[in-house]
Amino acid sequence: MKRFFPMLCLFWFAFSCIPIPSLANAADSAVSVGPLSLSEAIRTAAEKNPKIHASYSQVEAAQSRITQARSGLLPQIYVSEAFNRTNNPMFAFGARLNQGRITQEDFDPARLNDPDSINNFNTAFALDWSLFDGGKTWIGWQQARQSHEAETLMSERTKQAVIAETVAAYMALLLARENLSVLDQALETARAHLKMVRARFESGLVVKSDLLRAQVHIAELEQQRLHADSQIKVAAAVLNAAMGVAVGSDVSLTGRLEISSEIQGSLEDWINTALNHRPDQKQMKILEEIAQKEISRSRGGHLPNLNLVGTYEINSEDFSDSADSYAIGAVVRLNLYSGLRISSKIKEAHAELRRTQAMQKELDLGIRVQTRQAFFQAQSAWGRIQVARAAVAQAEETLRIVRNRYQNGLLAIVSLLDAEVALRQSRMNHFRSLHDYKVAHALLEFAAGTINISFQ
């Protein structure tokens, strides 16, 4: 035990000096975010959401592929250093010849047939320049440039999706908080009514079941409030994820669910805007052009290739003396038979073009359906706002009347509780309609491809 205790102390000291990144990061992640307006939440998402950063990396990779494709139009220059030792008669004589060390003695048949081993260091510079390859490199460069443009459009569409996601998450958190506020109001009202019921029960004006019914009603509201509180935490986590911040961060919002301006324009106007402005629609057209170019690129396999080649060599046995030489020429190559590889490549390119065209038609139909759905959802939510507002006023008046009649002994407790539920539900429906309209408006602009960081 005496030996173990010092070792335990030493182990504890060493362990306490080692930083634990996971725990440190967990502590750092618990930050406070806000107070946030909707605009600030959108800007935060545009700056920090990992989907957007991933799309930027794809655009950067596409830019690099342009340089790679363009390099095929430029001469390729290589340098190499090789060493070999041989007593092969042909290679040994060739090595001495390349080193510039041939003498009369080297032509002795005995020496030619059985040479001594020889070392050779070969330093070579090689040039290979494709002057014509059937247009494959040129077309590939054009395709790379178009791919970069397509990735840029896809990055913009990703950003729009993140903005729409952030708006929906922000509105969901506002709705969850409004629902909690409604339940707090309902609890306050129910507790006031419980006092009234208890007073009437103690006066012998109502039976005990009324008192118990009112207490059960409060217990149900308290359970609903606990659930609503948990919904706030979930909605806050969803919003944090959309903004690209730590999920456990505390979020404070400045916005409120309130009525905004009605959307303008007809359904056809929105559909035409979507067909002309959607980044993914533009991207699909570019992909169709790339697929068409791939057919021409594949056909280039049937055309001859012309390459300019050249080499410059330095040969030496031990670097004390050396000889150099060069060669330059041109190579023409024509594929007479490829085992149907080129023909199959052309067929594959045609099939890819048909697939891209089919996908473009599918996207066109999807845009029309998505825009139509969002437009009608926005219209429906706008109409429900007016109805729900009137319903709240009616429910408040109904509860006032029922409360007075119950207090005067003209109605049963069930009527009072039903009036409370109706008021609570009408208030929640009102906030739900405000939430639905804002989300539908964001989805409509997302469907049309016009949503941006200035969305309000």
Sequence and secondary structure as in RCSB ss.txt:
>XXXX:A:sequence
MKRFFPMLCLFWFAFSCIPIPSLANAADSAVSVGPLSLSEAIRTAAEKNPKIHASYSQVEAAQSRITQARSGLLP
QIYVSEAFNRTNNPMFAFGARLNQGRITQEDFDPARLNDPDSINNFNTAFALDWSLFDGGKTWIGWQQARQSHEA
ETLMSERTKQAVIAETVAAYMALLLARENLSVLDQALETARAHLKMVRARFESGLVVKSDLLRAQVHIAELEQQR
LHADSQIKVAAAVLNAAMGVAVGSDVSLTGRLEISSEIQGSLEDWINTALNHRPDQKQMKILEEIAQKEISRSRG
GHLPNLNLVGTYEINSEDFSDSADSYAIGAVVRLNLYSGLRISSKIKEAHAELRRTQAMQKELDLGIRVQTRQAF
FQAQSAWGRIQVARAAVAQAEETLRIVRNRYQNGLLAIVSLLDAEVALRQSRMNHFRSLHDYKVAHALLEFAAGT
INISFQ
>XXXX:A:secstr
 TTHHHHHHHHHHHHHHS  HHHHHHHHH  EEEEE HHHHHHHHHHH HHHHHHHHHHHHHHHHHHHHHHTTS 
EEEEEEEEEEE  HHHHHHHHHHTT   GGGG HHHHHS   EEEEEEEEEEEEEEESTTHHHHHHHHHHHHHHH
HHHHHHHHHHHHHHHHHHHHHHHHHHHHHHHHHHHHHHHHHHHHHHHHHHHHTTSS HHHHHHHHHHHHHHHHHH
HHHHHHHHHHHHHHHHHHTS TT EEEE           S HHHHHHHHHHH HHHHHHHHHHHHHHHHHHHHHG
GGS EEEEEEEEEEEESSSSSEEEEEEEEEEEE  S  TTHHHHHHHHHHHHHHHHHHHHHHHHHHHHHHHHHHH
HHHHHHHHHHHHHHHHHHHHHHHHHHHHHHHHTTSS HHHHHHHHHHHHHHHHHHHHHHHHHHHHHHHHHHHHT 
  TT  
